């Protein structure tokens, strides 16, 4: 049986460069239609499963 590893990714950068839009695209598989300014932090979760043999 394969073990399941977890990875947490922290996205940092200057304001207005599209960090929240990138994370939303990667987690939801859709473009953020009308992005607004994120104040503080935004959290999004995506679970990926893969098995190594």
C-alpha positions as CSV (number, residue, x, y, z in Angstrom):
1,X,0.0,0.0,0.0
2,X,1.4,3.4,-0.9
3,X,1.7,6.1,1.7
4,X,-0.1,9.4,1.3
5,X,2.1,12.5,1.7
6,X,0.8,16.0,2.3
7,X,2.4,19.1,1.0
8,X,1.5,22.6,2.0
9,X,2.3,25.4,-0.4
10,X,2.7,29.1,0.7
11,X,2.5,31.6,-2.1
12,X,4.2,34.9,-1.5
13,X,4.7,38.0,-3.6
14,X,4.1,41.7,-4.1
15,X,0.5,43.0,-4.1
16,X,-1.5,42.9,-7.3
17,X,0.6,40.2,-9.1
18,X,-2.1,37.6,-9.2
19,X,-1.3,35.2,-6.3
20,X,-4.9,34.6,-5.4
21,X,-5.9,34.2,-9.0
22,X,-3.2,31.6,-9.6
23,X,-4.1,29.6,-6.5
24,X,-7.8,29.7,-7.5
25,X,-6.9,28.5,-11.0
26,X,-4.8,25.6,-9.6
27,X,-7.3,24.6,-7.0
28,X,-10.7,25.1,-8.7
29,X,-9.6,24.5,-12.4
30,X,-11.3,27.8,-13.4
31,X,-10.3,31.3,-14.0
32,X,-11.3,33.8,-11.4
33,X,-13.7,36.0,-13.4
34,X,-13.8,39.2,-11.4
35,X,-10.9,39.2,-8.9
36,X,-11.0,41.5,-6.0
37,X,-8.2,42.6,-3.6
38,X,-7.4,40.1,-1.0
39,X,-6.9,41.6,2.4
40,X,-4.9,39.5,4.9
41,X,-4.9,36.0,3.5
42,X,-6.9,33.7,1.3
43,X,-7.0,29.9,1.9
44,X,-7.9,27.3,-0.8
45,X,-7.5,23.5,-0.6
46,X,-7.1,20.9,-3.2
47,X,-6.4,17.2,-2.6
48,X,-4.4,15.3,-5.2
49,X,-4.0,11.6,-5.0
50,X,-1.2,9.7,-6.7
51,X,0.3,6.4,-6.2
52,X,3.9,5.4,-6.7
53,X,4.7,1.8,-7.5
